[in-house]
Amino acid sequence: MATGEEDIIDETIKFFRANVLFRNFDVKGGSDRTLIFLTLCVSQFLSECERATTKAEAEKNLQAIASKSIAVPGESGWVLGGMYPPPKNAAEGESFKAYFKQCREEASHELRCLASS
């Protein structure tokens, strides 16, 4: 990515406030689904930060949440219902988990950096 270009993490954080106010969101593809997933993650991160009593506690909790394993579409515990199609096989499921874990970790890291600046 070239310097100055926004990625999906930057877009999620930049438009978080506006996106959480939408009643309906016209999903046009995978990137919209990813934006919705990450908006949910940022919401969870902010809720966790609200409960923390110190900055260090908030950072520790964010890291723990971001690195936690997630369910994939079709598994119990998947929070976005039928918005995502279930993986076609185990390898696709593992790839999904790895990608979204990385996204959550990067979003968590970006929020911690913003809080420090």
N, C-alpha and C positions, 0 to 999 in steps of 0.2 A: 504494500500500500504506500502510495506517495505521501510525502509530508503534507499535512493540511487536509487530507482526505478523511471523511468520517467513515467509521465502520458501524456495524449494527449495534455494538455496545455504546458508542458515542451517541448514536441516534436515539437509542432507548433512554439514555439519561437526559439528553437534551429535550426530548419531547415527552418526558414522563408525565409531567403535570397535565398537559393537554390530553394525552392518551388515556389517563385514568378517568377523565371526565366523559369520554365517549360512552353513550348507551349502546350503540351498535358500531361494529367495525367491519367493513366489507373486506373479507379475506380474499386476496387475489392470488396467493401463492405461498410458497414455503418461507419467503422472507417475512411476510406478514405474520405467519404463524410463529416464527422465531421472535419477532418483535413483541408479540403478545406474551410468549413464554418469558422473555426477559423482563418485560414490564411487570409481570407477576413476581419474578425473582426480586427485582428492585423494591417492589412493595413489601415483600417479606423482609428484605434487608433493612429497610427503613423502620419497619415495626420492631425488629430486633434491636436496632440502635436506640429506639425510644425507650425500651425497657432497661437498657444498660445504665449503670450508675456512673461509669467512668469511660473515658475514651478508649483506654486499653481493653476494658471488658467488651466494649462494642466491637473493636477490631478483632478480638479473639472469637467472639460469637459469629461475626461475619465470615471469618475464615472457616469456622466449623460448619456453618450452613452451606457455604459454597462448595466445600469438598465432600459433602455428604452424598451418598449414592442416591440416585433417583429412579423412580419407576419409569417404564416406557409405555407408550400408548398400548392399550389392551390389557395392561397389568393393573391389579388393584393398587390404588395409591396414585395413579396417574391423575393429576388434578384438572386437566383440560378436556376431559371427556372424549368425544369423538372428533375433536378438532384436527387431530393428526391421525393418519391411517396407521394401523399397527404394523410393526416390522414384518417383512416377508419371511425372515429366518433369524436365527440366533446371532449370526454375524452382523446383520443390519441392526439388530437391537443393541448390540455392544457398541457399534459405531455411533448410533444415536446417543447412547449414554455418554460416551467419551466426548462427543461434540458439545452436548449440552452441559456437561460438567465443566468443560473448558470455558464455555460462554459464561457460566455462573461465576467461575473463579475470576475471569477477567473483569466482569461487571463489579464484583466485590472489590477487587483490587482498585479499579477506577474510582469507586465511591470512597474508598479509604484515602486515595490520593487527593481527591477533591476536598475531603474533610481536613486534610493536613495543610492545604494551601490557604 
